Amino acid sequence: MTPVRLVNLTPHPVRVLDAHDRLLQEFPPTPPPARLTEEHRLEGVVPGTHLPLLRIGHGRVENLPSPTAGTWYIVSRLVANACPDRDDLLVPALVVRDAHGNPTGCRALARGPSAPP
């Protein structure tokens, strides 16, 4: 099997750890990060207050290169879910956390959901 080039398009390093928390590989971020924009629509106010109430929806994906032969991209789950037709997108899976709940790495990389047939 021909190896692929992995490019981290998240804003932070992605560290893949083995079952004993030893580092298998670290992928530094490659700016700019791929991201999913948000769209905001004012719906009114929260009942009984003067607080604005917005409806938030997903916008478009930004900073995601077109598919390139031999290259796979590590992206956020939101970006991967917004691009179900892309086979070249990976997300950190089985996240490992420290005692304070902060992510320290992941056990694997995973493909996002595929497009329905």
Phi and psi restraints in degrees (range 20) as a CNS / XPLOR table:
assign (resid 1 and name C) (resid 2 and name N)
       (resid 2 and name CA) (resid 2 and name C) 1.0 -76.7 20.0 2
assign (resid 2 and name N) (resid 2 and name CA)
       (resid 2 and name C) (resid 3 and name N) 1.0 128.3 20.0 2
assign (resid 2 and name C) (resid 3 and name N)
       (resid 3 and name CA) (resid 3 and name C) 1.0 -65.8 20.0 2
assign (resid 3 and name N) (resid 3 and name CA)
       (resid 3 and name C) (resid 4 and name N) 1.0 151.7 20.0 2
assign (resid 3 and name C) (resid 4 and name N)
       (resid 4 and name CA) (resid 4 and name C) 1.0 -109.0 20.0 2
assign (resid 4 and name N) (resid 4 and name CA)
       (resid 4 and name C) (resid 5 and name N) 1.0 158.3 20.0 2
assign (resid 4 and name C) (resid 5 and name N)
       (resid 5 and name CA) (resid 5 and name C) 1.0 -88.4 20.0 2
assign (resid 5 and name N) (resid 5 and name CA)
       (resid 5 and name C) (resid 6 and name N) 1.0 129.9 20.0 2
assign (resid 5 and name C) (resid 6 and name N)
       (resid 6 and name CA) (resid 6 and name C) 1.0 -106.3 20.0 2
assign (resid 6 and name N) (resid 6 and name CA)
       (resid 6 and name C) (resid 7 and name N) 1.0 126.9 20.0 2
assign (resid 6 and name C) (resid 7 and name N)
       (resid 7 and name CA) (resid 7 and name C) 1.0 -119.9 20.0 2
assign (resid 7 and name N) (resid 7 and name CA)
       (resid 7 and name C) (resid 8 and name N) 1.0 123.8 20.0 2
assign (resid 7 and name C) (resid 8 and name N)
       (resid 8 and name CA) (resid 8 and name C) 1.0 -87.0 20.0 2
assign (resid 8 and name N) (resid 8 and name CA)
       (resid 8 and name C) (resid 9 and name N) 1.0 109.7 20.0 2
assign (resid 8 and name C) (resid 9 and name N)
       (resid 9 and name CA) (resid 9 and name C) 1.0 -104.8 20.0 2
assign (resid 9 and name N) (resid 9 and name CA)
       (resid 9 and name C) (resid 10 and name N) 1.0 26.0 20.0 2
assign (resid 9 and name C) (resid 10 and name N)
       (resid 10 and name CA) (resid 10 and name C) 1.0 -96.0 20.0 2
assign (resid 10 and name N) (resid 10 and name CA)
       (resid 10 and name C) (resid 11 and name N) 1.0 166.2 20.0 2
assign (resid 10 and name C) (resid 11 and name N)
       (resid 11 and name CA) (resid 11 and name C) 1.0 -82.7 20.0 2
assign (resid 11 and name N) (resid 11 and name CA)
       (resid 11 and name C) (resid 12 and name N) 1.0 4.0 20.0 2
assign (resid 11 and name C) (resid 12 and name N)
       (resid 12 and name CA) (resid 12 and name C) 1.0 -138.0 20.0 2
assign (resid 12 and name N) (resid 12 and name CA)
       (resid 12 and name C) (resid 13 and name N) 1.0 160.2 20.0 2
assign (resid 12 and name C) (resid 13 and name N)
       (resid 13 and name CA) (resid 13 and name C) 1.0 -61.6 20.0 2
assign (resid 13 and name N) (resid 13 and name CA)
       (resid 13 and name C) (resid 14 and name N) 1.0 143.8 20.0 2
assign (resid 13 and name C) (resid 14 and name N)
       (resid 14 and name CA) (resid 14 and name C) 1.0 -109.1 20.0 2
assign (resid 14 and name N) (resid 14 and name CA)
       (resid 14 and name C) (resid 15 and name N) 1.0 119.6 20.0 2
assign (resid 14 and name C) (resid 15 and name N)
       (resid 15 and name CA) (resid 15 and name C) 1.0 -111.9 20.0 2
assign (resid 15 and name N) (resid 15 and name CA)
       (resid 15 and name C) (resid 16 and name N) 1.0 121.8 20.0 2
assign (resid 15 and name C) (resid 16 and name N)
       (resid 16 and name CA) (resid 16 and name C) 1.0 -99.0 20.0 2
assign (resid 16 and name N) (resid 16 and name CA)
       (resid 16 and name C) (resid 17 and name N) 1.0 123.6 20.0 2
assign (resid 16 and name C) (resid 17 and name N)
       (resid 17 and name CA) (resid 17 and name C) 1.0 -113.3 20.0 2
assign (resid 17 and name N) (resid 17 and name CA)
       (resid 17 and name C) (resid 18 and name N) 1.0 151.7 20.0 2
assign (resid 17 and name C) (resid 18 and name N)
       (resid 18 and name CA) (resid 18 and name C) 1.0 -85.3 20.0 2
assign (resid 18 and name N) (resid 18 and name CA)
       (resid 18 and name C) (resid 19 and name N) 1.0 -175.7 20.0 2
assign (resid 18 and name C) (resid 19 and name N)
       (resid 19 and name CA) (resid 19 and name C) 1.0 -64.2 20.0 2
assign (resid 19 and name N) (resid 19 and name CA)
       (resid 19 and name C) (resid 20 and name N) 1.0 -16.7 20.0 2
assign (resid 19 and name C) (resid 20 and name N)
       (resid 20 and name CA) (resid 20 and name C) 1.0 -105.9 20.0 2
assign (resid 20 and name N) (resid 20 and name CA)
       (resid 20 and name C) (resid 21 and name N) 1.0 18.1 20.0 2
assign (resid 20 and name C) (resid 21 and name N)
       (resid 21 and name CA) (resid 21 and name C) 1.0 64.3 20.0 2
assign (resid 21 and name N) (resid 21 and name CA)
       (resid 21 and name C) (resid 22 and name N) 1.0 21.6 20.0 2
assign (resid 21 and name C) (resid 22 and name N)
       (resid 22 and name CA) (resid 22 and name C) 1.0 -85.3 20.0 2
assign (resid 22 and name N) (resid 22 and name CA)
       (resid 22 and name C) (resid 23 and name N) 1.0 141.8 20.0 2
assign (resid 22 and name C) (resid 23 and name N)
       (resid 23 and name CA) (resid 23 and name C) 1.0 -71.2 20.0 2
assign (resid 23 and name N) (resid 23 and name CA)
       (resid 23 and name C) (resid 24 and name N) 1.0 122.1 20.0 2
assign (resid 23 and name C) (resid 24 and name N)
       (resid 24 and name CA) (resid 24 and name C) 1.0 -88.3 20.0 2
assign (resid 24 and name N) (resid 24 and name CA)
       (resid 24 and name C) (resid 25 and name N) 1.0 -45.7 20.0 2
assign (resid 24 and name C) (resid 25 and name N)
       (resid 25 and name CA) (resid 25 and name C) 1.0 -164.2 20.0 2
assign (resid 25 and name N) (resid 25 and name CA)
       (resid 25 and name C) (resid 26 and name N) 1.0 145.7 20.0 2
assign (resid 25 and name C) (resid 26 and name N)
       (resid 26 and name CA) (resid 26 and name C) 1.0 -120.2 20.0 2
assign (resid 26 and name N) (resid 26 and name CA)
       (resid 26 and name C) (resid 27 and name N) 1.0 136.8 20.0 2
assign (resid 26 and name C) (resid 27 and name N)
       (resid 27 and name CA) (resid 27 and name C) 1.0 -115.4 20.0 2
assign (resid 27 and name N) (resid 27 and name CA)
       (resid 27 and name C) (resid 28 and name N) 1.0 110.0 20.0 2
assign (resid 27 and name C) (resid 28 and name N)
       (resid 28 and name CA) (resid 28 and name C) 1.0 -69.5 20.0 2
assign (resid 28 and name N) (resid 28 and name CA)
       (resid 28 and name C) (resid 29 and name N) 1.0 153.4 20.0 2
assign (resid 28 and name C) (resid 29 and name N)
       (resid 29 and name CA) (resid 29 and name C) 1.0 -67.0 20.0 2
assign (resid 29 and name N) (resid 29 and name CA)
       (resid 29 and name C) (resid 30 and name N) 1.0 144.9 20.0 2
assign (resid 29 and name C) (resid 30 and name N)
       (resid 30 and name CA) (resid 30 and name C) 1.0 -113.4 20.0 2
assign (resid 30 and name N) (resid 30 and name CA)
       (resid 30 and name C) (resid 31 and name N) 1.0 103.3 20.0 2
assign (resid 30 and name C) (resid 31 and name N)
       (resid 31 and name CA) (resid 31 and name C) 1.0 -70.7 20.0 2
assign (resid 31 and name N) (resid 31 and name CA)
       (resid 31 and name C) (resid 32 and name N) 1.0 156.3 20.0 2
assign (resid 31 and name C) (resid 32 and name N)
       (resid 32 and name CA) (resid 32 and name C) 1.0 -80.9 20.0 2
assign (resid 32 and name N) (resid 32 and name CA)
       (resid 32 and name C) (resid 33 and name N) 1.0 150.8 20.0 2
assign (resid 32 and name C) (resid 33 and name N)
       (resid 33 and name CA) (resid 33 and name C) 1.0 -69.3 20.0 2
assign (resid 33 and name N) (resid 33 and name CA)
       (resid 33 and name C) (resid 34 and name N) 1.0 145.9 20.0 2
assign (resid 33 and name C) (resid 34 and name N)
       (resid 34 and name CA) (resid 34 and name C) 1.0 -72.0 20.0 2
assign (resid 34 and name N) (resid 34 and name CA)
       (resid 34 and name C) (resid 35 and name N) 1.0 138.9 20.0 2
assign (resid 34 and name C) (resid 35 and name N)
       (resid 35 and name CA) (resid 35 and name C) 1.0 -149.5 20.0 2
assign (resid 35 and name N) (resid 35 and name CA)
       (resid 35 and name C) (resid 36 and name N) 1.0 159.6 20.0 2
assign (resid 35 and name C) (resid 36 and name N)
       (resid 36 and name CA) (resid 36 and name C) 1.0 -105.7 20.0 2
assign (resid 36 and name N) (resid 36 and name CA)
       (resid 36 and name C) (resid 37 and name N) 1.0 119.8 20.0 2
assign (resid 36 and name C) (resid 37 and name N)
       (resid 37 and name CA) (resid 37 and name C) 1.0 -73.4 20.0 2
assign (resid 37 and name N) (resid 37 and name CA)
       (resid 37 and name C) (resid 38 and name N) 1.0 162.2 20.0 2
assign (resid 37 and name C) (resid 38 and name N)
       (resid 38 and name CA) (resid 38 and name C) 1.0 -111.3 20.0 2
assign (resid 38 and name N) (resid 38 and name CA)
       (resid 38 and name C) (resid 39 and name N) 1.0 148.0 20.0 2
assign (resid 38 and name C) (resid 39 and name N)
       (resid 39 and name CA) (resid 39 and name C) 1.0 -115.1 20.0 2
assign (resid 39 and name N) (resid 39 and name CA)
       (resid 39 and name C) (resid 40 and name N) 1.0 133.6 20.0 2
assign (resid 39 and name C) (resid 40 and name N)
       (resid 40 and name CA) (resid 40 and name C) 1.0 -115.0 20.0 2
assign (resid 40 and name N) (resid 40 and name CA)
       (resid 40 and name C) (resid 41 and name N) 1.0 134.9 20.0 2
assign (resid 40 and name C) (resid 41 and name N)
       (resid 41 and name CA) (resid 41 and name C) 1.0 -130.4 20.0 2
assign (resid 41 and name N) (resid 41 and name CA)
       (resid 41 and name C) (resid 42 and name N) 1.0 125.5 20.0 2
assign (resid 41 and name C) (resid 42 and name N)
       (resid 42 and name CA) (resid 42 and name C) 1.0 -71.0 20.0 2
assign (resid 42 and name N) (resid 42 and name CA)
       (resid 42 and name C) (resid 43 and name N) 1.0 125.4 20.0 2
assign (resid 42 and name C) (resid 43 and name N)
       (resid 43 and name CA) (resid 43 and name C) 1.0 -102.6 20.0 2
assign (resid 43 and name N) (resid 43 and name CA)
       (resid 43 and name C) (resid 44 and name N) 1.0 -15.0 20.0 2
assign (resid 43 and name C) (resid 44 and name N)
       (resid 44 and name CA) (resid 44 and name C) 1.0 140.2 20.0 2
assign (resid 44 and name N) (resid 44 and name CA)
       (resid 44 and name C) (resid 45 and name N) 1.0 -136.1 20.0 2
assign (resid 44 and name C) (resid 45 and name N)
       (resid 45 and name CA) (resid 45 and name C) 1.0 -127.0 20.0 2
assign (resid 45 and name N) (resid 45 and name CA)
       (resid 45 and name C) (resid 46 and name N) 1.0 157.3 20.0 2
assign (resid 45 and name C) (resid 46 and name N)
       (resid 46 and name CA) (resid 46 and name C) 1.0 -65.8 20.0 2
assign (resid 46 and name N) (resid 46 and name CA)
       (resid 46 and name C) (resid 47 and name N) 1.0 127.8 20.0 2
assign (resid 46 and name C) (resid 47 and name N)
       (resid 47 and name CA) (resid 47 and name C) 1.0 -52.1 20.0 2
assign (resid 47 and name N) (resid 47 and name CA)
       (resid 47 and name C) (resid 48 and name N) 1.0 133.5 20.0 2
assign (resid 47 and name C) (resid 48 and name N)
       (resid 48 and name CA) (resid 48 and name C) 1.0 80.6 20.0 2
assign (resid 48 and name N) (resid 48 and name CA)
       (resid 48 and name C) (resid 49 and name N) 1.0 7.5 20.0 2
assign (resid 48 and name C) (resid 49 and name N)
       (resid 49 and name CA) (resid 49 and name C) 1.0 -135.5 20.0 2
assign (resid 49 and name N) (resid 49 and name CA)
       (resid 49 and name C) (resid 50 and name N) 1.0 -179.0 20.0 2
assign (resid 49 and name C) (resid 50 and name N)
       (resid 50 and name CA) (resid 50 and name C) 1.0 -110.7 20.0 2
assign (resid 50 and name N) (resid 50 and name CA)
       (resid 50 and name C) (resid 51 and name N) 1.0 18.2 20.0 2
assign (resid 50 and name C) (resid 51 and name N)
       (resid 51 and name CA) (resid 51 and name C) 1.0 -83.2 20.0 2
assign (resid 51 and name N) (resid 51 and name CA)
       (resid 51 and name C) (resid 52 and name N) 1.0 130.9 20.0 2
assign (resid 51 and name C) (resid 52 and name N)
       (resid 52 and name CA) (resid 52 and name C) 1.0 -64.0 20.0 2
assign (resid 52 and name N) (resid 52 and name CA)
       (resid 52 and name C) (resid 53 and name N) 1.0 142.7 20.0 2
assign (resid 52 and name C) (resid 53 and name N)
       (resid 53 and name CA) (resid 53 and name C) 1.0 -116.9 20.0 2
assign (resid 53 and name N) (resid 53 and name CA)
       (resid 53 and name C) (resid 54 and name N) 1.0 120.3 20.0 2
assign (resid 53 and name C) (resid 54 and name N)
       (resid 54 and name CA) (resid 54 and name C) 1.0 -110.0 20.0 2
assign (resid 54 and name N) (resid 54 and name CA)
       (resid 54 and name C) (resid 55 and name N) 1.0 153.8 20.0 2
assign (resid 54 and name C) (resid 55 and name N)
       (resid 55 and name CA) (resid 55 and name C) 1.0 -106.1 20.0 2
assign (resid 55 and name N) (resid 55 and name CA)
       (resid 55 and name C) (resid 56 and name N) 1.0 123.2 20.0 2
assign (resid 55 and name C) (resid 56 and name N)
       (resid 56 and name CA) (resid 56 and name C) 1.0 -105.7 20.0 2
assign (resid 56 and name N) (resid 56 and name CA)
       (resid 56 and name C) (resid 57 and name N) 1.0 131.3 20.0 2
assign (resid 56 and name C) (resid 57 and name N)
       (resid 57 and name CA) (resid 57 and name C) 1.0 -130.5 20.0 2
assign (resid 57 and name N) (resid 57 and name CA)
       (resid 57 and name C) (resid 58 and name N) 1.0 168.4 20.0 2
assign (resid 57 and name C) (resid 58 and name N)
       (resid 58 and name CA) (resid 58 and name C) 1.0 -83.0 20.0 2
assign (resid 58 and name N) (resid 58 and name CA)
       (resid 58 and name C) (resid 59 and name N) 1.0 140.5 20.0 2
assign (resid 58 and name C) (resid 59 and name N)
       (resid 59 and name CA) (resid 59 and name C) 1.0 -98.4 20.0 2
assign (resid 59 and name N) (resid 59 and name CA)
       (resid 59 and name C) (resid 60 and name N) 1.0 -130.8 20.0 2
assign (resid 59 and name C) (resid 60 and name N)
       (resid 60 and name CA) (resid 60 and name C) 1.0 -107.5 20.0 2
assign (resid 60 and name N) (resid 60 and name CA)
       (resid 60 and name C) (resid 61 and name N) 1.0 162.0 20.0 2
assign (resid 60 and name C) (resid 61 and name N)
       (resid 61 and name CA) (resid 61 and name C) 1.0 -83.5 20.0 2
assign (resid 61 and name N) (resid 61 and name CA)
       (resid 61 and name C) (resid 62 and name N) 1.0 132.6 20.0 2
assign (resid 61 and name C) (resid 62 and name N)
       (resid 62 and name CA) (resid 62 and name C) 1.0 -116.5 20.0 2
assign (resid 62 and name N) (resid 62 and name CA)
       (resid 62 and name C) (resid 63 and name N) 1.0 150.6 20.0 2
assign (resid 62 and name C) (resid 63 and name N)
       (resid 63 and name CA) (resid 63 and name C) 1.0 64.3 20.0 2
assign (resid 63 and name N) (resid 63 and name CA)
       (resid 63 and name C) (resid 64 and name N) 1.0 27.0 20.0 2
assign (resid 63 and name C) (resid 64 and name N)
       (resid 64 and name CA) (resid 64 and name C) 1.0 -105.1 20.0 2
assign (resid 64 and name N) (resid 64 and name CA)
       (resid 64 and name C) (resid 65 and name N) 1.0 115.1 20.0 2
assign (resid 64 and name C) (resid 65 and name N)
       (resid 65 and name CA) (resid 65 and name C) 1.0 -64.1 20.0 2
assign (resid 65 and name N) (resid 65 and name CA)
       (resid 65 and name C) (resid 66 and name N) 1.0 157.7 20.0 2
assign (resid 65 and name C) (resid 66 and name N)
       (resid 66 and name CA) (resid 66 and name C) 1.0 -65.1 20.0 2
assign (resid 66 and name N) (resid 66 and name CA)
       (resid 66 and name C) (resid 67 and name N) 1.0 155.7 20.0 2
assign (resid 66 and name C) (resid 67 and name N)
       (resid 67 and name CA) (resid 67 and name C) 1.0 -55.3 20.0 2
assign (resid 67 and name N) (resid 67 and name CA)
       (resid 67 and name C) (resid 68 and name N) 1.0 139.4 20.0 2
assign (resid 67 and name C) (resid 68 and name N)
       (resid 68 and name CA) (resid 68 and name C) 1.0 -129.8 20.0 2
assign (resid 68 and name N) (resid 68 and name CA)
       (resid 68 and name C) (resid 69 and name N) 1.0 127.8 20.0 2
assign (resid 68 and name C) (resid 69 and name N)
       (resid 69 and name CA) (resid 69 and name C) 1.0 -54.1 20.0 2
assign (resid 69 and name N) (resid 69 and name CA)
       (resid 69 and name C) (resid 70 and name N) 1.0 131.8 20.0 2
assign (resid 69 and name C) (resid 70 and name N)
       (resid 70 and name CA) (resid 70 and name C) 1.0 82.5 20.0 2
assign (resid 70 and name N) (resid 70 and name CA)
       (resid 70 and name C) (resid 71 and name N) 1.0 4.5 20.0 2
assign (resid 70 and name C) (resid 71 and name N)
       (resid 71 and name CA) (resid 71 and name C) 1.0 -126.0 20.0 2
assign (resid 71 and name N) (resid 71 and name CA)
       (resid 71 and name C) (resid 72 and name N) 1.0 131.2 20.0 2
assign (resid 71 and name C) (resid 72 and name N)
       (resid 72 and name CA) (resid 72 and name C) 1.0 -117.5 20.0 2
assign (resid 72 and name N) (resid 72 and name CA)
       (resid 72 and name C) (resid 73 and name N) 1.0 149.5 20.0 2
assign (resid 72 and name C) (resid 73 and name N)
       (resid 73 and name CA) (resid 73 and name C) 1.0 -115.4 20.0 2
assign (resid 73 and name N) (resid 73 and name CA)
       (resid 73 and name C) (resid 74 and name N) 1.0 132.3 20.0 2
assign (resid 73 and name C) (resid 74 and name N)
       (resid 74 and name CA) (resid 74 and name C) 1.0 -89.8 20.0 2
assign (resid 74 and name N) (resid 74 and name CA)
       (resid 74 and name C) (resid 75 and name N) 1.0 122.6 20.0 2
assign (resid 74 and name C) (resid 75 and name N)
       (resid 75 and name CA) (resid 75 and name C) 1.0 -135.7 20.0 2
assign (resid 75 and name N) (resid 75 and name CA)
       (resid 75 and name C) (resid 76 and name N) 1.0 172.8 20.0 2
assign (resid 75 and name C) (resid 76 and name N)
       (resid 76 and name CA) (resid 76 and name C) 1.0 -70.7 20.0 2
assign (resid 76 and name N) (resid 76 and name CA)
       (resid 76 and name C) (resid 77 and name N) 1.0 160.2 20.0 2
assign (resid 76 and name C) (resid 77 and name N)
       (resid 77 and name CA) (resid 77 and name C) 1.0 -62.4 20.0 2
assign (resid 77 and name N) (resid 77 and name CA)
       (resid 77 and name C) (resid 78 and name N) 1.0 -37.1 20.0 2
assign (resid 77 and name C) (resid 78 and name N)
       (resid 78 and name CA) (resid 78 and name C) 1.0 -59.7 20.0 2
assign (resid 78 and name N) (resid 78 and name CA)
       (resid 78 and name C) (resid 79 and name N) 1.0 -44.5 20.0 2
assign (resid 78 and name C) (resid 79 and name N)
       (resid 79 and name CA) (resid 79 and name C) 1.0 -64.9 20.0 2
assign (resid 79 and name N) (resid 79 and name CA)
       (resid 79 and name C) (resid 80 and name N) 1.0 -46.7 20.0 2
assign (resid 79 and name C) (resid 80 and name N)
       (resid 80 and name CA) (resid 80 and name C) 1.0 -60.5 20.0 2
assign (resid 80 and name N) (resid 80 and name CA)
       (resid 80 and name C) (resid 81 and name N) 1.0 -43.1 20.0 2
assign (resid 80 and name C) (resid 81 and name N)
       (resid 81 and name CA) (resid 81 and name C) 1.0 -65.3 20.0 2
assign (resid 81 and name N) (resid 81 and name CA)
       (resid 81 and name C) (resid 82 and name N) 1.0 -28.9 20.0 2
assign (resid 81 and name C) (resid 82 and name N)
       (resid 82 and name CA) (resid 82 and name C) 1.0 -78.4 20.0 2
assign (resid 82 and name N) (resid 82 and name CA)
       (resid 82 and name C) (resid 83 and name N) 1.0 -9.9 20.0 2
assign (resid 82 and name C) (resid 83 and name N)
       (resid 83 and name CA) (resid 83 and name C) 1.0 -127.7 20.0 2
assign (resid 83 and name N) (resid 83 and name CA)
       (resid 83 and name C) (resid 84 and name N) 1.0 61.1 20.0 2
assign (resid 83 and name C) (resid 84 and name N)
       (resid 84 and name CA) (resid 84 and name C) 1.0 -65.2 20.0 2
assign (resid 84 and name N) (resid 84 and name CA)
       (resid 84 and name C) (resid 85 and name N) 1.0 -15.1 20.0 2
assign (resid 84 and name C) (resid 85 and name N)
       (resid 85 and name CA) (resid 85 and name C) 1.0 -85.5 20.0 2
assign (resid 85 and name N) (resid 85 and name CA)
       (resid 85 and name C) (resid 86 and name N) 1.0 -4.2 20.0 2
assign (resid 85 and name C) (resid 86 and name N)
       (resid 86 and name CA) (resid 86 and name C) 1.0 -94.5 20.0 2
assign (resid 86 and name N) (resid 86 and name CA)
       (resid 86 and name C) (resid 87 and name N) 1.0 121.5 20.0 2
assign (resid 86 and name C) (resid 87 and name N)
       (resid 87 and name CA) (resid 87 and name C) 1.0 -88.6 20.0 2
assign (resid 87 and name N) (resid 87 and name CA)
       (resid 87 and name C) (resid 88 and name N) 1.0 -6.3 20.0 2
assign (resid 87 and name C) (resid 88 and name N)
       (resid 88 and name CA) (resid 88 and name C) 1.0 -100.4 20.0 2
assign (resid 88 and name N) (resid 88 and name CA)
       (resid 88 and name C) (resid 89 and name N) 1.0 13.9 20.0 2
assign (resid 88 and name C) (resid 89 and name N)
       (resid 89 and name CA) (resid 89 and name C) 1.0 -107.6 20.0 2
assign (resid 89 and name N) (resid 89 and name CA)
       (resid 89 and name C) (resid 90 and name N) 1.0 132.7 20.0 2
assign (resid 89 and name C) (resid 90 and name N)
       (resid 90 and name CA) (resid 90 and name C) 1.0 -122.8 20.0 2
assign (resid 90 and name N) (resid 90 and name CA)
       (resid 90 and name C) (resid 91 and name N) 1.0 151.6 20.0 2
assign (resid 90 and name C) (resid 91 and name N)
       (resid 91 and name CA) (resid 91 and name C) 1.0 -127.6 20.0 2
assign (resid 91 and name N) (resid 91 and name CA)
       (resid 91 and name C) (resid 92 and name N) 1.0 149.4 20.0 2
assign (resid 91 and name C) (resid 92 and name N)
       (resid 92 and name CA) (resid 92 and name C) 1.0 -62.2 20.0 2
assign (resid 92 and name N) (resid 92 and name CA)
       (resid 92 and name C) (resid 93 and name N) 1.0 135.8 20.0 2
assign (resid 92 and name C) (resid 93 and name N)
       (resid 93 and name CA) (resid 93 and name C) 1.0 -128.9 20.0 2
assign (resid 93 and name N) (resid 93 and name CA)
       (resid 93 and name C) (resid 94 and name N) 1.0 155.3 20.0 2
assign (resid 93 and name C) (resid 94 and name N)
       (resid 94 and name CA) (resid 94 and name C) 1.0 54.1 20.0 2
assign (resid 94 and name N) (resid 94 and name CA)
       (resid 94 and name C) (resid 95 and name N) 1.0 62.2 20.0 2
assign (resid 94 and name C) (resid 95 and name N)
       (resid 95 and name CA) (resid 95 and name C) 1.0 -64.1 20.0 2
assign (resid 95 and name N) (resid 95 and name CA)
       (resid 95 and name C) (resid 96 and name N) 1.0 136.4 20.0 2
assign (resid 95 and name C) (resid 96 and name N)
       (resid 96 and name CA) (resid 96 and name C) 1.0 -100.9 20.0 2
assign (resid 96 and name N) (resid 96 and name CA)
       (resid 96 and name C) (resid 97 and name N) 1.0 134.2 20.0 2
assign (resid 96 and name C) (resid 97 and name N)
       (resid 97 and name CA) (resid 97 and name C) 1.0 -123.2 20.0 2
assign (resid 97 and name N) (resid 97 and name CA)
       (resid 97 and name C) (resid 98 and name N) 1.0 152.5 20.0 2
assign (resid 97 and name C) (resid 98 and name N)
       (resid 98 and name CA) (resid 98 and name C) 1.0 -82.9 20.0 2
assign (resid 98 and name N) (resid 98 and name CA)
       (resid 98 and name C) (resid 99 and name N) 1.0 -176.1 20.0 2
assign (resid 98 and name C) (resid 99 and name N)
       (resid 99 and name CA) (resid 99 and name C) 1.0 -62.8 20.0 2
assign (resid 99 and name N) (resid 99 and name CA)
       (resid 99 and name C) (resid 100 and name N) 1.0 -20.3 20.0 2
assign (resid 99 and name C) (resid 100 and name N)
       (resid 100 and name CA) (resid 100 and name C) 1.0 -96.2 20.0 2
assign (resid 100 and name N) (resid 100 and name CA)
       (resid 100 and name C) (resid 101 and name N) 1.0 2.9 20.0 2
assign (resid 100 and name C) (resid 101 and name N)
       (resid 101 and name CA) (resid 101 and name C) 1.0 87.4 20.0 2
assign (resid 101 and name N) (resid 101 and name CA)
       (resid 101 and name C) (resid 102 and name N) 1.0 4.8 20.0 2
assign (resid 101 and name C) (resid 102 and name N)
       (resid 102 and name CA) (resid 102 and name C) 1.0 -81.0 20.0 2
assign (resid 102 and name N) (resid 102 and name CA)
       (resid 102 and name C) (resid 103 and name N) 1.0 136.4 20.0 2
assign (resid 102 and name C) (resid 103 and name N)
       (resid 103 and name CA) (resid 103 and name C) 1.0 -67.6 20.0 2
assign (resid 103 and name N) (resid 103 and name CA)
       (resid 103 and name C) (resid 104 and name N) 1.0 135.6 20.0 2
assign (resid 103 and name C) (resid 104 and name N)
       (resid 104 and name CA) (resid 104 and name C) 1.0 -115.0 20.0 2
assign (resid 104 and name N) (resid 104 and name CA)
       (resid 104 and name C) (resid 105 and name N) 1.0 -14.5 20.0 2
assign (resid 104 and name C) (resid 105 and name N)
       (resid 105 and name CA) (resid 105 and name C) 1.0 170.5 20.0 2
assign (resid 105 and name N) (resid 105 and name CA)
       (resid 105 and name C) (resid 106 and name N) 1.0 -167.4 20.0 2
assign (resid 105 and name C) (resid 106 and name N)
       (resid 106 and name CA) (resid 106 and name C) 1.0 -141.7 20.0 2
assign (resid 106 and name N) (resid 106 and name CA)
       (resid 106 and name C) (resid 107 and name N) 1.0 162.1 20.0 2
assign (resid 106 and name C) (resid 107 and name N)
       (resid 107 and name CA) (resid 107 and name C) 1.0 -90.2 20.0 2
assign (resid 107 and name N) (resid 107 and name CA)
       (resid 107 and name C) (resid 108 and name N) 1.0 -20.5 20.0 2
assign (resid 107 and name C) (resid 108 and name N)
       (resid 108 and name CA) (resid 108 and name C) 1.0 -158.7 20.0 2
assign (resid 108 and name N) (resid 108 and name CA)
       (resid 108 and name C) (resid 109 and name N) 1.0 168.8 20.0 2
assign (resid 108 and name C) (resid 109 and name N)
       (resid 109 and name CA) (resid 109 and name C) 1.0 -110.7 20.0 2
assign (resid 109 and name N) (resid 109 and name CA)
       (resid 109 and name C) (resid 110 and name N) 1.0 143.2 20.0 2
assign (resid 109 and name C) (resid 110 and name N)
       (resid 110 and name CA) (resid 110 and name C) 1.0 -132.5 20.0 2
assign (resid 110 and name N) (resid 110 and name CA)
       (resid 110 and name C) (resid 111 and name N) 1.0 152.6 20.0 2
assign (resid 110 and name C) (resid 111 and name N)
       (resid 111 and name CA) (resid 111 and name C) 1.0 -82.0 20.0 2
assign (resid 111 and name N) (resid 111 and name CA)
       (resid 111 and name C) (resid 112 and name N) 1.0 149.1 20.0 2
assign (resid 111 and name C) (resid 112 and name N)
       (resid 112 and name CA) (resid 112 and name C) 1.0 -77.6 20.0 2
assign (resid 112 and name N) (resid 112 and name CA)
       (resid 112 and name C) (resid 113 and name N) 1.0 -174.7 20.0 2
assign (resid 112 and name C) (resid 113 and name N)
       (resid 113 and name CA) (resid 113 and name C) 1.0 -66.1 20.0 2
assign (resid 113 and name N) (resid 113 and name CA)
       (resid 113 and name C) (resid 114 and name N) 1.0 148.2 20.0 2
assign (resid 113 and name C) (resid 114 and name N)
       (resid 114 and name CA) (resid 114 and name C) 1.0 -92.9 20.0 2
assign (resid 114 and name N) (resid 114 and name CA)
       (resid 114 and name C) (resid 115 and name N) 1.0 160.4 20.0 2
assign (resid 114 and name C) (resid 115 and name N)
       (resid 115 and name CA) (resid 115 and name C) 1.0 -67.3 20.0 2
assign (resid 115 and name N) (resid 115 and name CA)
       (resid 115 and name C) (resid 116 and name N) 1.0 145.6 20.0 2
assign (resid 115 and name C) (resid 116 and name N)
       (resid 116 and name CA) (resid 116 and name C) 1.0 -63.9 20.0 2
assign (resid 116 and name N) (resid 116 and name CA)
       (resid 116 and name C) (resid 117 and name N) 1.0 149.8 20.0 2
